[in-house]
Structure formats: C-alpha cells, structure tokens
Amino acid sequence: MSEKITKKRVVLNRDTDFTPSTLVRWLNSEYKHKSSGREFTIRDVQQYTMRGFLPKHYGGHTIQIIEEDSIGIKVLRIKPKG
C-alpha cells in the first residue's frame, strides 16, 4: 500500500521524486517500453501507485505519495527496495 504524507514543507529530490507524467517519461526513457512492447502510459503509473510499488522487472521500488494540498501538488517518490 502506498504511504500518503502531508507536511507543511515539501523538500524534493531530483533523483527520486516525480510528478505522474514525469514518471511516465522516466519509465519510457529508462526501460524503453513495457514487457508487452508498448510504451508506458499514465494509466500504468496510476496502477503502480495504487499498488504502492513498481513491478519487479522495473525495479520493484516502493512508491510513496507526497501531497501538498495547499499548493495543489502531488509527487511520487520512488524508494529503493530494502
């Protein structure tokens, strides 16, 4: 299950923090395509986020949701396994 964090101050890391659309671009850049041969889409990222992790063959990293409602941002933090 993904973890939802709400804080007054959000500090982002360029290497691990992505907007959903940026994560789509990163997955397509890093892995070129899904095992089906198709490109990653926002729907894929939505499903991975609901599950709370990337599939094993795409790193299996945990996905943490960071939201700051007062300024309307949602960031997905990809955390290494372990």
PyRosetta script that sets phi, psi and omega in degrees:
from pyrosetta import init, pose_from_sequence

init()
pose = pose_from_sequence("MSEKITKKRVVLNRDTDFTPSTLVRWLNSEYKHKSSGREFTIRDVQQYTMRGFLPKHYGGHTIQIIEEDSIGIKVLRIKPKG")
pose.set_psi(1, 137.7)
pose.set_omega(1, 179.0)
pose.set_phi(2, -75.4)
pose.set_psi(2, 153.3)
pose.set_omega(2, -178.0)
pose.set_phi(3, -102.3)
pose.set_psi(3, 130.9)
pose.set_omega(3, 178.8)
pose.set_phi(4, -103.5)
pose.set_psi(4, 125.3)
pose.set_omega(4, -178.2)
pose.set_phi(5, -119.3)
pose.set_psi(5, 133.3)
pose.set_omega(5, 173.5)
pose.set_phi(6, -124.9)
pose.set_psi(6, 122.3)
pose.set_omega(6, -178.8)
pose.set_phi(7, -133.3)
pose.set_psi(7, 160.1)
pose.set_omega(7, 176.9)
pose.set_phi(8, -72.7)
pose.set_psi(8, -34.3)
pose.set_omega(8, -178.5)
pose.set_phi(9, -121.4)
pose.set_psi(9, 124.5)
pose.set_omega(9, -179.4)
pose.set_phi(10, -105.7)
pose.set_psi(10, 124.6)
pose.set_omega(10, 176.9)
pose.set_phi(11, -112.9)
pose.set_psi(11, 122.8)
pose.set_omega(11, -175.6)
pose.set_phi(12, -102.2)
pose.set_psi(12, 151.3)
pose.set_omega(12, 177.0)
pose.set_phi(13, -117.7)
pose.set_psi(13, 121.5)
pose.set_omega(13, -177.3)
pose.set_phi(14, -60.6)
pose.set_psi(14, -24.6)
pose.set_omega(14, -177.1)
pose.set_phi(15, -86.7)
pose.set_psi(15, -22.8)
pose.set_omega(15, -173.0)
pose.set_phi(16, -124.4)
pose.set_psi(16, -10.2)
pose.set_omega(16, -174.3)
pose.set_phi(17, -110.4)
pose.set_psi(17, 131.5)
pose.set_omega(17, -175.5)
pose.set_phi(18, -139.3)
pose.set_psi(18, 146.8)
pose.set_omega(18, 163.6)
pose.set_phi(19, -76.2)
pose.set_psi(19, 161.9)
pose.set_omega(19, 178.7)
pose.set_phi(20, -55.3)
pose.set_psi(20, -43.3)
pose.set_omega(20, -178.7)
pose.set_phi(21, -69.7)
pose.set_psi(21, -33.0)
pose.set_omega(21, 176.7)
pose.set_phi(22, -69.2)
pose.set_psi(22, -34.8)
pose.set_omega(22, 177.0)
pose.set_phi(23, -64.8)
pose.set_psi(23, -37.9)
pose.set_omega(23, 175.5)
pose.set_phi(24, -58.2)
pose.set_psi(24, -48.9)
pose.set_omega(24, 179.6)
pose.set_phi(25, -61.4)
pose.set_psi(25, -41.6)
pose.set_omega(25, 179.9)
pose.set_phi(26, -63.6)
pose.set_psi(26, -44.9)
pose.set_omega(26, 179.2)
pose.set_phi(27, -61.0)
pose.set_psi(27, -43.7)
pose.set_omega(27, 178.7)
pose.set_phi(28, -65.5)
pose.set_psi(28, -34.2)
pose.set_omega(28, 178.4)
pose.set_phi(29, -73.9)
pose.set_psi(29, -44.6)
pose.set_omega(29, -175.5)
pose.set_phi(30, -73.7)
pose.set_psi(30, -43.3)
pose.set_omega(30, -173.5)
pose.set_phi(31, -110.6)
pose.set_psi(31, -3.6)
pose.set_omega(31, 178.6)
pose.set_phi(32, 69.9)
pose.set_psi(32, -45.0)
pose.set_omega(32, 178.7)
pose.set_phi(33, -168.2)
pose.set_psi(33, 167.5)
pose.set_omega(33, 177.3)
pose.set_phi(34, -73.2)
pose.set_psi(34, 170.3)
pose.set_omega(34, 179.1)
pose.set_phi(35, -62.5)
pose.set_psi(35, -20.7)
pose.set_omega(35, 177.0)
pose.set_phi(36, -76.5)
pose.set_psi(36, -11.6)
pose.set_omega(36, -177.6)
pose.set_phi(37, 95.3)
pose.set_psi(37, -10.0)
pose.set_omega(37, 179.2)
pose.set_phi(38, -88.6)
pose.set_psi(38, 157.1)
pose.set_omega(38, 176.1)
pose.set_phi(39, -71.4)
pose.set_psi(39, 155.4)
pose.set_omega(39, 173.8)
pose.set_phi(40, -68.8)
pose.set_psi(40, 148.1)
pose.set_omega(40, 178.7)
pose.set_phi(41, -128.1)
pose.set_psi(41, 172.0)
pose.set_omega(41, 176.8)
pose.set_phi(42, -62.1)
pose.set_psi(42, -31.2)
pose.set_omega(42, 177.4)
pose.set_phi(43, -64.0)
pose.set_psi(43, -38.6)
pose.set_omega(43, 176.7)
pose.set_phi(44, -60.8)
pose.set_psi(44, -47.1)
pose.set_omega(44, -179.5)
pose.set_phi(45, -63.0)
pose.set_psi(45, -38.9)
pose.set_omega(45, 177.6)
pose.set_phi(46, -61.1)
pose.set_psi(46, -43.4)
pose.set_omega(46, 179.2)
pose.set_phi(47, -65.8)
pose.set_psi(47, -43.5)
pose.set_omega(47, 178.4)
pose.set_phi(48, -61.6)
pose.set_psi(48, -39.4)
pose.set_omega(48, -179.8)
pose.set_phi(49, -66.4)
pose.set_psi(49, -41.9)
pose.set_omega(49, 177.9)
pose.set_phi(50, -62.2)
pose.set_psi(50, -37.6)
pose.set_omega(50, 178.5)
pose.set_phi(51, -73.6)
pose.set_psi(51, -30.0)
pose.set_omega(51, 179.5)
pose.set_phi(52, 94.0)
pose.set_psi(52, 7.7)
pose.set_omega(52, 179.5)
pose.set_phi(53, -162.2)
pose.set_psi(53, 157.4)
pose.set_omega(53, 172.7)
pose.set_phi(54, -80.2)
pose.set_psi(54, 150.5)
pose.set_omega(54, 176.6)
pose.set_phi(55, -57.1)
pose.set_psi(55, 154.1)
pose.set_omega(55, -176.6)
pose.set_phi(56, -53.8)
pose.set_psi(56, -43.2)
pose.set_omega(56, -177.1)
pose.set_phi(57, -74.9)
pose.set_psi(57, -1.7)
pose.set_omega(57, 172.4)
pose.set_phi(58, -116.7)
pose.set_psi(58, 27.3)
pose.set_omega(58, 175.3)
pose.set_phi(59, 107.2)
pose.set_psi(59, -25.4)
pose.set_omega(59, 179.8)
pose.set_phi(60, 64.3)
pose.set_psi(60, 17.0)
pose.set_omega(60, -177.3)
pose.set_phi(61, -66.6)
pose.set_psi(61, 146.4)
pose.set_omega(61, 174.5)
pose.set_phi(62, -72.2)
pose.set_psi(62, 142.5)
pose.set_omega(62, 176.0)
pose.set_phi(63, -110.0)
pose.set_psi(63, 122.7)
pose.set_omega(63, 178.1)
pose.set_phi(64, -109.6)
pose.set_psi(64, 131.6)
pose.set_omega(64, 179.2)
pose.set_phi(65, -93.4)
pose.set_psi(65, 126.7)
pose.set_omega(65, 177.1)
pose.set_phi(66, -118.8)
pose.set_psi(66, 118.5)
pose.set_omega(66, -179.0)
pose.set_phi(67, -122.0)
pose.set_psi(67, 140.7)
pose.set_omega(67, 172.3)
pose.set_phi(68, -127.0)
pose.set_psi(68, 90.7)
pose.set_omega(68, -174.8)
pose.set_phi(69, -61.8)
pose.set_psi(69, -31.2)
pose.set_omega(69, -176.4)
pose.set_phi(70, -65.6)
pose.set_psi(70, -26.4)
pose.set_omega(70, 176.3)
pose.set_phi(71, -116.3)
pose.set_psi(71, 2.0)
pose.set_omega(71, 171.9)
pose.set_phi(72, 72.3)
pose.set_psi(72, 40.9)
pose.set_omega(72, 176.5)
pose.set_phi(73, -116.4)
pose.set_psi(73, 151.0)
pose.set_omega(73, 175.3)
pose.set_phi(74, -134.6)
pose.set_psi(74, 122.4)
pose.set_omega(74, -177.4)
pose.set_phi(75, -123.4)
pose.set_psi(75, 140.7)
pose.set_omega(75, 176.2)
pose.set_phi(76, -104.5)
pose.set_psi(76, 122.0)
pose.set_omega(76, 178.7)
pose.set_phi(77, -100.8)
pose.set_psi(77, 121.3)
pose.set_omega(77, 178.8)
pose.set_phi(78, -92.4)
pose.set_psi(78, 117.5)
pose.set_omega(78, -176.5)
pose.set_phi(79, -107.9)
pose.set_psi(79, 130.7)
pose.set_omega(79, 178.3)
pose.set_phi(80, -59.6)
pose.set_psi(80, 149.0)
pose.set_omega(80, 176.9)
pose.set_phi(81, -67.8)
pose.set_psi(81, 147.9)
pose.set_omega(81, 175.2)
pose.set_phi(82, 112.0)
pose.dump_pdb("model.pdb")
